Amino acid sequence: MTRELVLTPAARADLEEIFWFIAADNPRRARSYVAEIEQACRNLCDMPEMGVRRPDLRPSLRIFPLWRRIVIAYELPENRVDILRIFSAGQDYEAIISGE
């Protein structure tokens, strides 16, 4: 069963920040890069348990690494995939999530 995808405002802001960072040099690549991240998020709706559980950071947190540069942080409430944050370029997601 496919779950509903929900991006939190923080995750949307993360995508926007990634877009503008890349768009400064290559707007076309920025669009395709963000589209690929969004597709990875949609893929989690079909295979929600692909990510690694991280209860040490937050009880129901899962982390899905993408291309060694992106980390998608999400939770799986009933029938949904809630994308909490999308971290990029070596951000210390553990410290950020622990501080939220």
C-alpha positions as CSV (number, residue, x, y, z in Angstrom):
1,M,0.0,0.0,0.0
2,T,1.4,3.4,-1.0
3,R,1.5,6.0,1.7
4,E,0.8,9.7,1.5
5,L,3.8,11.9,1.2
6,V,4.0,14.9,3.6
7,L,6.8,17.5,3.5
8,T,7.1,19.6,6.6
9,P,7.7,23.3,6.2
10,A,11.3,22.7,7.3
11,A,11.8,20.1,4.6
12,R,10.4,22.4,2.0
13,A,12.7,25.2,3.2
14,D,15.6,22.7,2.9
15,L,14.7,21.9,-0.7
16,E,14.5,25.6,-1.5
17,E,17.9,26.3,0.0
18,I,19.4,23.4,-1.9
19,F,17.8,24.8,-5.1
20,W,19.1,28.3,-4.7
21,F,22.6,27.1,-3.8
22,I,22.9,25.1,-7.0
23,A,21.0,27.7,-9.1
24,A,23.6,30.3,-8.5
25,D,25.8,28.4,-10.9
26,N,23.4,26.2,-12.9
27,P,19.6,26.8,-12.7
28,R,18.8,23.9,-15.0
29,R,20.8,21.5,-12.8
30,A,19.2,22.9,-9.7
31,R,15.7,22.1,-11.0
32,S,16.7,18.5,-11.9
33,Y,18.6,17.9,-8.7
34,V,15.7,19.0,-6.5
35,A,13.3,16.9,-8.7
36,E,15.5,13.9,-8.1
37,I,15.4,14.5,-4.4
38,E,11.6,14.8,-4.5
39,Q,11.4,11.5,-6.5
40,A,13.5,9.8,-3.8
41,C,11.0,11.1,-1.2
42,R,8.1,9.7,-3.3
43,N,9.9,6.4,-3.5
44,L,9.8,6.2,0.2
45,C,6.0,6.0,0.0
46,D,6.3,2.7,-1.8
47,M,9.3,1.4,0.2
48,P,9.1,3.3,3.5
49,E,11.4,1.0,5.4
50,M,14.4,1.7,3.1
51,G,15.8,4.1,5.7
52,V,17.8,3.3,8.8
53,R,16.0,3.6,12.1
54,R,17.6,6.3,14.4
55,P,15.7,6.1,17.7
56,D,18.8,7.4,19.4
57,L,18.0,10.8,17.8
58,R,14.2,10.7,17.9
59,P,11.9,7.7,18.8
60,S,10.4,7.1,15.3
61,L,13.1,8.7,13.1
62,R,14.4,7.1,10.0
63,I,17.3,8.4,7.9
64,F,17.7,7.7,4.1
65,P,21.1,8.7,2.6
66,L,21.0,9.7,-1.0
67,W,24.2,10.1,-3.1
68,R,26.5,10.5,-0.1
69,R,25.5,14.2,-0.2
70,I,21.8,14.3,0.8
71,V,20.2,12.8,4.0
72,I,16.4,12.6,4.1
73,A,15.0,12.5,7.7
74,Y,11.5,11.1,8.0
75,E,8.9,9.4,10.1
76,L,6.2,6.8,9.3
77,P,2.9,7.7,11.0
78,E,0.1,5.5,9.9
79,N,-0.4,5.6,6.1
80,R,2.0,8.5,5.6
81,V,5.7,9.3,5.1
82,D,6.5,12.6,6.9
83,I,9.7,14.1,5.5
84,L,11.0,16.2,8.4
85,R,14.2,17.6,7.0
86,I,16.5,17.2,3.9
87,F,20.1,17.8,4.8
88,S,22.9,18.5,2.3
89,A,26.6,18.8,1.9
90,G,27.8,17.4,5.1
91,Q,25.4,19.1,7.5
92,D,25.6,17.6,11.0
93,Y,22.1,16.2,10.8
94,E,22.5,14.4,14.1
95,A,23.3,17.6,16.0
96,I,20.5,19.5,14.2
97,I,17.9,16.9,14.9
98,S,19.0,16.4,18.5
99,G,18.6,20.2,19.0
100,E,15.1,20.4,17.5
